[in-house]
Amino acid sequence: MPAFPDDIFTEPEDVDPDTLANLGPLRRLAGGWEGLGGVDVNPKADGPETRAFMERSLFEPIDPQANGPQLFYGLSYRIQINTPEEDITFHHQVGHWLWEPATGLVIQTLSIPRGQIAIASGHAAPDATRLVVSAERGRTDYGICSTPFLEQAFRTDGYRLEVEFHADGSWSYVSDTMLLVRGRTELFQHRDRNRLTWTSAPEPNPLMRLLAGRDGAVVRATLNDQT
């Protein structure tokens, strides 16, 4: 358990409002992305199934967030995945990536519309080219929470995500979810992997957009006074 200050209420002062300038290793995730060569290996009644998928994701800067003295910069994200043979969404995921500059803590939260959420963590340097976060069932800090059906039929015991940033600006990931499928004794390694390329630049976080608008209003007012 990390040591926390006695004063758990006082928030930091003079916080830089520019999230994009303070994201550490998460800066490389900001923006829109596309990956057309994804591979998913999932459990079926008659054995593992391998499917190809297409992925589009968007990572948007949020305003700085404080838990008393703790300060996070981060991104909200959403992921939409489809397969070549179906129009219906294969996988949809939303959540946040968070970076704590003071400690190097990296957090990923995720929610999927099958009744499951998780919060995973790791640590990284500000200029890291590789991120690893993980969560375990039963933990009250970095854990996994599922519906009763998923707990009984496809129990998730562990989650690990490895992200690698490449020199050409793209990034790739390998996601491993360890499942205990009902009626089986050994864990199944459910793996997803893909490589994504940049499609759009990120907008500044809302506070920065607000401040930019105010600065522009001041400039316009000054020019009007001079005419």
KEPALUM-162475 format. One line per 4 residues: number of its first residue (from 1); their letters; for each residue x negated, y, z negated of C-alpha. Coordinates in nm, 2 decimals. Example, Ala and Ser with C-alpha at 12.3 -4.5 7.8 and 13.67 -1.06 7.14 Angstrom:
2
1 = AS = -1.23 -0.45 -0.78 | -1.37 -0.11 -0.71
END
This chain:
227
1 = MPAF = 0.00 0.00 0.00 | -0.15 0.34 0.10 | -0.20 0.60 -0.16 | 0.04 0.90 -0.13
5 = PDDI = 0.01 1.24 -0.30 | 0.20 1.32 -0.62 | 0.38 1.60 -0.44 | 0.61 1.41 -0.20
9 = FTEP = 0.83 1.71 -0.11 | 0.60 1.99 0.02 | 0.57 1.99 0.39 | 0.26 2.10 0.57
13 = EDVD = 0.23 2.47 0.67 | 0.11 2.62 1.00 | 0.22 2.31 1.20 | 0.12 2.34 1.57
17 = PDTL = 0.45 2.32 1.76 | 0.29 2.18 2.08 | 0.36 1.81 2.07 | 0.18 1.73 2.40
21 = ANLG = -0.14 1.88 2.26 | -0.12 1.67 1.94 | -0.02 1.32 2.05 | -0.36 1.16 2.03
25 = PLRR = -0.36 0.83 2.22 | 0.01 0.86 2.29 | -0.05 1.15 2.53 | -0.11 0.91 2.81
29 = LAGG = 0.24 0.77 2.78 | 0.42 1.10 2.82 | 0.63 1.13 3.14 | 0.82 0.90 3.37
33 = WEGL = 0.69 0.56 3.48 | 0.77 0.28 3.72 | 0.65 -0.08 3.73 | 0.77 -0.32 4.01
37 = GGVD = 0.57 -0.63 3.92 | 0.69 -0.73 3.58 | 0.70 -1.09 3.46 | 0.92 -1.23 3.19
41 = VNPK = 0.89 -1.58 3.03 | 1.19 -1.66 2.82 | 1.35 -1.97 2.66 | 1.63 -2.17 2.83
45 = ADGP = 1.80 -2.50 2.74 | 1.60 -2.70 2.99 | 1.26 -2.52 2.93 | 1.09 -2.19 2.98
49 = ETRA = 1.21 -1.96 3.26 | 0.99 -1.71 3.45 | 1.15 -1.41 3.61 | 1.03 -1.11 3.79
53 = FMER = 1.16 -0.77 3.70 | 1.14 -0.40 3.79 | 1.10 -0.14 3.52 | 1.16 0.24 3.49
57 = SLFE = 1.08 0.42 3.17 | 1.08 0.78 3.04 | 0.88 0.91 2.74 | 0.97 1.26 2.62
61 = PIDP = 0.80 1.47 2.36 | 0.99 1.54 2.04 | 0.93 1.82 1.80 | 0.68 1.76 1.51
65 = QANG = 0.84 1.56 1.23 | 0.76 1.58 0.86 | 0.82 1.33 0.57 | 0.72 1.57 0.30
69 = PQLF = 0.34 1.60 0.34 | 0.34 1.33 0.62 | 0.33 1.48 0.97 | 0.41 1.29 1.29
73 = YGLS = 0.40 1.39 1.66 | 0.58 1.16 1.89 | 0.78 1.06 2.20 | 1.13 0.94 2.24
77 = YRIQ = 1.16 0.67 2.51 | 1.41 0.47 2.70 | 1.34 0.16 2.92 | 1.56 0.02 3.19
81 = INTP = 1.48 -0.31 3.34 | 1.64 -0.49 3.63 | 1.57 -0.81 3.83 | 1.55 -0.83 4.21
85 = EEDI = 1.85 -1.08 4.23 | 2.09 -0.90 3.99 | 2.24 -0.55 3.96 | 2.33 -0.58 3.60
89 = TFHH = 2.07 -0.45 3.35 | 1.83 -0.72 3.24 | 1.69 -0.53 2.95 | 1.75 -0.19 2.79
93 = QVGH = 1.55 -0.04 2.51 | 1.53 0.29 2.33 | 1.31 0.42 2.04 | 1.02 0.63 1.94
97 = WLWE = 0.64 0.62 1.95 | 0.49 0.82 1.67 | 0.13 0.93 1.59 | 0.00 1.05 1.25
101 = PATG = -0.31 1.26 1.32 | -0.43 1.25 0.96 | -0.46 0.87 0.94 | -0.45 0.74 1.30
105 = LVIQ = -0.13 0.55 1.23 | 0.07 0.45 1.54 | 0.43 0.35 1.51 | 0.67 0.21 1.77
109 = TLSI = 1.04 0.18 1.69 | 1.27 -0.01 1.92 | 1.64 -0.09 1.95 | 1.80 -0.33 2.20
113 = PRGQ = 2.17 -0.36 2.27 | 2.19 -0.73 2.16 | 2.19 -0.63 1.79 | 1.82 -0.61 1.71
117 = IAIA = 1.58 -0.34 1.59 | 1.22 -0.33 1.48 | 0.95 -0.10 1.36 | 0.59 -0.19 1.45
121 = SGHA = 0.26 -0.03 1.35 | -0.11 -0.02 1.42 | -0.40 0.22 1.41 | -0.60 0.39 1.68
125 = APDA = -0.85 0.67 1.75 | -0.73 0.98 1.92 | -0.90 0.89 2.24 | -0.82 0.51 2.23
129 = TRLV = -0.76 0.33 2.56 | -0.59 0.04 2.39 | -0.30 0.03 2.14 | -0.18 -0.27 1.94
133 = VSAE = 0.13 -0.26 1.72 | 0.30 -0.55 1.55 | 0.60 -0.63 1.32 | 0.70 -0.94 1.12
137 = RGRT = 1.03 -1.07 1.01 | 1.09 -1.03 0.64 | 0.88 -0.72 0.59 | 1.05 -0.41 0.45
141 = DYGI = 0.81 -0.17 0.61 | 0.71 -0.29 0.96 | 0.97 -0.55 1.02 | 1.25 -0.69 1.24
145 = CSTP = 1.63 -0.68 1.18 | 1.87 -0.89 1.38 | 2.24 -0.99 1.39 | 2.34 -1.32 1.22
149 = FLEQ = 2.38 -1.49 1.56 | 2.02 -1.40 1.66 | 1.89 -1.50 1.32 | 2.04 -1.85 1.36
153 = AFRT = 2.01 -1.91 1.74 | 1.69 -1.71 1.84 | 1.52 -1.61 1.52 | 1.24 -1.35 1.58
157 = DGYR = 0.95 -1.42 1.35 | 0.70 -1.18 1.50 | 0.65 -0.91 1.76 | 0.32 -0.78 1.90
161 = LEVE = 0.27 -0.52 2.18 | -0.07 -0.45 2.34 | -0.09 -0.14 2.57 | -0.40 -0.07 2.78
165 = FHAD = -0.46 0.26 2.96 | -0.65 0.24 3.29 | -0.89 0.47 3.46 | -0.65 0.54 3.75
169 = GSWS = -0.39 0.68 3.52 | -0.16 0.37 3.51 | -0.11 0.16 3.20 | -0.01 -0.20 3.13
173 = YVSD = 0.13 -0.39 2.85 | 0.17 -0.74 2.72 | 0.46 -0.80 2.48 | 0.48 -1.12 2.27
177 = TMLL = 0.79 -1.21 2.07 | 0.77 -1.53 1.86 | 1.11 -1.70 1.86 | 1.24 -2.00 1.67
181 = VRGR = 1.51 -2.14 1.89 | 1.78 -2.33 1.71 | 1.73 -2.71 1.73 | 1.35 -2.67 1.79
185 = TELF = 1.06 -2.69 1.54 | 0.79 -2.50 1.72 | 0.79 -2.12 1.79 | 0.84 -2.01 2.15
189 = QHRD = 0.62 -1.73 2.28 | 0.85 -1.50 2.47 | 0.61 -1.29 2.68 | 0.67 -0.98 2.90
193 = RNRL = 0.40 -0.80 3.10 | 0.39 -0.52 3.35 | 0.18 -0.24 3.49 | 0.33 0.10 3.53
197 = TWTS = 0.24 0.40 3.75 | 0.32 0.77 3.69 | 0.64 0.91 3.86 | 0.70 1.24 3.68
201 = APEP = 0.53 1.48 3.44 | 0.67 1.53 3.09 | 0.86 1.84 2.98 | 0.74 2.03 2.67
205 = NPLM = 0.91 1.94 2.35 | 1.23 2.14 2.27 | 1.06 2.38 2.02 | 0.79 2.47 2.28
209 = RLLA = 1.06 2.53 2.54 | 1.24 2.76 2.30 | 0.93 2.95 2.22 | 0.84 2.99 2.58
213 = GRDG = 1.19 3.13 2.65 | 1.16 3.38 2.37 | 0.82 3.49 2.49 | 0.96 3.54 2.84
217 = AVVR = 1.25 3.74 2.69 | 1.00 3.97 2.51 | 0.80 4.02 2.83 | 1.12 4.10 3.03
221 = ATLN = 1.24 4.35 2.76 | 0.90 4.52 2.76 | 0.90 4.56 3.14 | 1.25 4.70 3.13
225 = DQT = 1.15 4.96 2.88 | 0.87 5.07 3.11 | 1.09 5.12 3.41
END
